[in-house]
């Protein structure tokens, strides 16, 4: 088991206070959006492994290290640790199912402003899109590149504080009522379309029209809609807040097509392929398949590939499906999802309770979000995390809250 040192990403939408408050450190004044835990090549976690004098179960992966048995090696990226011996770190079943890489990325996510309105492809779509852009020699770092890899990107967000977001299309009649209540003449064509077609066609036509509108005309529409939403308040207030951060952006109007959701601590949302969504405000634990594939719909200055977006989006009204964890006799509270790349659960540990054995033939990351629990010999505080290789004995005890991230094999 290894304590992790993790990178905090300073994206512009990040909260300046939420992650520092959890970690118990002073804010820097700059946005601190995401703390990454895992083996993503963009910012892999670092670890310091103790070499064993008598076994080879914790190998020194540094070819240049001069440390002796029983001493810590220099900090190593988790990517390098896994690459040195994938079966030892991940387990044979994980490697056979997902390849020699950690298939998930765990994060602390702190939104102080809306993230972009976006969707993710399914696995087949990602594979085709990636192969197509590779064949056309689109540079991987090109601003107009859509597919960064050949993987899908399902994700789960679990609220640590009250957490606001948009998730999936609401019924066209509900969206039409919300738009009509604003009394903005330039929204009337969208209102009419939402009421005049079957559900899928209505949503497709309106989103297509919003994204294809004249930019100057749309900017004026957003300005008027935001002012009306500010006056009305209540259910319209979130759109005024979104417009404050993205004045003139067509994504403000597109957001009115979606379900607005407020999660309470412990509640979660699962975001599957083709489901439009955006996080708006709050702190949560997020887990996702290890991918960077995002197709944006709005609330962003970045490239929007409208034809590909319209091909990927699932135009169907859905309930956002707020998840609450299911308890087990061991005290583990599991967030059920339909994917195998990740499995997220939570433990609320009580003083004096017996230790809980979490040993598993699969890789695990344990994250503390409250209290001072122990994982093996490691004492943890909020924000601290450890990597547990497949099959390594691990018990948790003490008082506090731990999230457990692993895979389904």
N, C-alpha and C positions, 0 to 999 in steps of 0.2 A: 504494500500500500504506500502511496506517495502523496505528500502534500503538494498542491498545485499553486503555482504563481500565474496569475491570469491578467490578460490585457483588457483595459477599459477603452472602448472606442468612443471618440469625441464627436459623434455625428451632431449636426446642427440642431436636430429636433430633440436632443436629449435633455433631460432635467439637469439642472445644476446642483441639485441638493439630494435627490432620492437615494442614489447609490452611496454617496458619502455618508448620509445618515445611517444607512444599513451597516456600513463598514465601520462606523464610529470614528470617522476622520473628518477633518475640516474641508469644506468645499473649496475648490480652486477658483470658482467664479466662471469656469468654462463648462460647456455641456459635457455630461458624462452619460452616454446613451446606453451602451451595452458592455457588460463584462462577459467575455467568452471563456468557456470551459470546454476543452476538447482538443481535437487534433485537426482543426481547420488550417490549411496551409497559410491562410492570410494572417493568422494570429494564434498559433498553437500555444497551449498552456506549457509552462516550463515546470520541470520537477527535478528534485535532487534525490537520487536513489542511493540507498545504503548498500554497498556490496557486502555479501556474506563471506566469511572466511571459510566456511565448510560446505557450501552448496553453490550450485550454479543457477538457482531459481531467481536470483536478482542480478543479472549479468551487468558488468560494467560495459556500457555500449560506446564509451569514448575510446577510440583507438589511440589517442595521444595522452590519455590520463595516466598519471603516475601515482594515483591514490592506492593505498594498500587495502587489504581485506578489512571489512568492518568500518570503513571510512566513507563519507559521502563523496560521490563523484561531482564534478561541476554540473551546473544546471544544464539540462538537456530539454529540447523541445519534445513534447509527447509524440509528435510525428516521427521523430528519429527513434525514439524508444520502441514504438510499434513496428517501424520498418526493420529494426534489428532482429526482431523475433515475433512476427505477427501471431503465431499460434500460441506462444507462451502468454502474450499480453491479452489477446482477444478470445482465445479458445478456438479449437478446431471447428466447432459448429458455426461460430460467427464468421470465420474466414471462408468457410465453404459457402455460406449463404450470401455474404456481402463483399467478399474479397478482403485483402489484407489492409483494411483501413477501419477506423472507428466510424460507424455509419451515422452517428448523430452529433449534434452540437448543442450544448446546454448554455443558456445565457441568463444573466440578470438583465432585464430590459426596463429602462426608465424613460418614459415618454413625457416630455414637457411641452411638446407641440405635436400636431398630427404628422404621422408618417405618410408616405405616398399611398394613394389608393392603388391596389395591386392585386394580381392573381398569379398563381403558379401553375405550371404545366403538370400533366401526369407523366409517368415514366416513359411511355411510348412517344408522347409528344416531345419530351425533352431529348430523347435519343435521336429522333428525326431532325429536330431543329438544330441540335448541336452538329450532327453529321453534315447538314446542309450548309451551315455557316463555315465549317471547317473546309468543305469542298470548295466553297467560294472564296476561301482565304481571307475571311473577315478577321482582322486582328482581335485577339482575345480581349484586349483592353480598349478597343474602339468604342466611342460613346454610343454608336448605333448598334453595337453587338447586343443581341437578345439572350442567347444561350451561352452561358459561361462553362457549362459542363453537361454531361449526359444523364443527369439524375433528376428525380422529382424532388419537391420541397414541401411535403406536408409539415404542418407545425401545430404546436399546442402552446397556448399561453395560459398560465395560472396566476391569478391576481394575488399579490401580497398586500396591496392597498386597494381602495376603490379604483376601478380601472374601466375606462370608457373606450369603446371602439365601434367600428362598423363591420358587419359580418353578413354577407349574402343579401340577395335581393329580397325586398319585401313585396307584398302583392301590389301589382300595378295600380289598383284602385286606391290603396293607401298612399302610394307615392303621388298620385294625381291629386288627392285631397290635400296633401301637405304643400304641394306646389301652388294649387289654386288658392289656398288660404293666404298666400303672400300678396296676391293682387297685382302681380307684375305681368303686363300685357305680353311681353316677349316669351313668357313661360307657357302661354295658352296653347301653342302648337304641341308642346310636349304633353300637356294635360289631355288634349284631345287624342293624341296617339295612344296614350296609356289606357284610355277608355274604349278604344275603337277596334282593338285587335285581340286575338288570343294571347294569352300571357307571354309565351316565349317570344312571339313576334313583336309584341308591344315593347318589351324590355330591350330587345335587340335594336329595334328602330330608334328608340329614344336615345340609347347610349351612343349609337352611331351618329345620330343627329347632333348630340351634344359635343362629341369629339370632333365633328366635322364643321362646326359652326365657325363663322367669321370671327377671328380673335377679338377685334374691336367691339363687335356687337355683343359677343359673349361677355367681355369684360364689363360692359354697361349692364347687362342682365345680372351678372353676379353682384355688382354694386347695389343695384336696386333690391335684389333678393336678400342680400345681407342686411340692408337697412330695415327691410320689412321683418326679417327674422329677429333682429334686435328689438324692434317694437313689440312684436308678438310674445317673445320669450317662450317659456314652457318648453314644449317639444321642439320648437324651432330654434331654441337658443344654441344648440350645438353647431348649427350651420353658420350662425353669426360668428362663433368662435373660430370655426374652420376658415371662414372668409377673412378673418382678421390676420391669420397667418399666411393665407394664399389669396390676396386680393386679385380679382379678375380671372382666377383659374377655373376652367370648365369643370374640374373635379369637385368644386363646391356644389354645382348642380347635380353632377353624377352621384354625389354622396347622398342626395335626397332619395335616390332609388333604393338605398340599402337599409337594412335593419340597424337601428341604433341600440347598443347594448351597454349596460353598466354592470360590471361584475363586482361582487363583494369578495373580500379576502377568502381564499380557498376555492372559489369558483373558477372555471376554466372554459376556454373555447378551443375547439379543434377546427383548423382551417385546411380543408382538403383541396384537391386540384380543381381549378376553374372557378373557385368561389371568390368573388371580389371582397376585399376587406381593407381596413386601415385601423391602426391603433391610434388613439387620440390623446390619452392622458393616463398616467398611473405607472406603478411599479409592479413587475411580475417576473415569474420564472418562465422562460420560454425554452422549448426544446423542438428541434427540427431535424429532418434528414439533412445530411451534410451536402448542401448545394447552394449555389448563388443564383439560381434561375428565377428572375422576377420580371413580369410584364406589367408595366405601369399604366394606370388609367387616368391619373391626374394627381393634383396636389404635389407637383414636383416640377423642377426646371429641367429634369432629365428627359432623354429621348422616349417618345411613346410610339411604338410600332402598332399603329391602329389595325391594319389588316390581320396581323398575327394575334393581337389581343382579342379581336372579335372571333377568331377561330378557336381560341383557348377558353374564353369565358363560358361558363354554364348559365344560360339564360333561363333560370327557373327560380320561382319564389320559394324560399325555404325559411323554416324556423332556425334561428341562430344556434339552437341546441346547447344551452348552457350546461356544462358538465359539473357534477358534484362527485367527489371521490367515493368509491365503494370500500367500506372497511372490511378487514379480514380478521380472523382470530389472533393473528400475530401483531395486530395494531397497524399493519400497512394499509394505507388508503390509496387505492389505485385509480388513476384517470384512464378509463378505457378508451382506446382509439383503434381504428381499423388498419393500422400499419404495423410493420415489424421492425422498422429501422430504429424505433425508440419505444420505451416504456417508462412512463413517469409515475412515481408514487411519492407519498409523504408519510412521515412518522412524527407524531407528537409524543415525545418521550416524557415520562413522568418521574419525579423523584422516587427512588426506592424500588422502581420496577425492575424486573429481571432483564438482563441484557438480551437483545434481539439478534439472532444469527442471520446475517445477510449474505452468507457465502453462496456464490452462484457460479455456474460454469459459463460465464459471460462477463465482458468488461462492465464496470460500473463507475459512475462518478457520484459522490455524495456531497451535497451542498447544505451547509447550515444557514438558515435564515432567521434563527432566533435562539436565545438561550446559550448554554455552554455544554452541549453534548460531547460525547467521546465516540470516536470511530477507531476501534482497536486501541492503540496507545496514543493516538492523536487527540488532544483536546481541541475543540473547535469553537469558534466565535462566529457571529453573523458575517456572512460573506466568504468564509473559509470553505475550501473544498479539497477533496482527496480523490485520487484515481485508484481503483481497486482492480488489479489484473484478474483475468478469468481464473476461477478456482481458488483464489487466495482467501484464507480464513479471515472473516471480518465480523465483529460484533459491535453493535451500537448500544450506548447506555447513557445515563445521566438525564439531564433536563434540557429540553429545547425542541426545535423543529428541524428535521432533516428532509431534504428532497433526495430521492434516489432515481438516477437516470441509468437505464441499461437498454438491452435489446431483447427482442423476442426470437428465441431460437428453439 
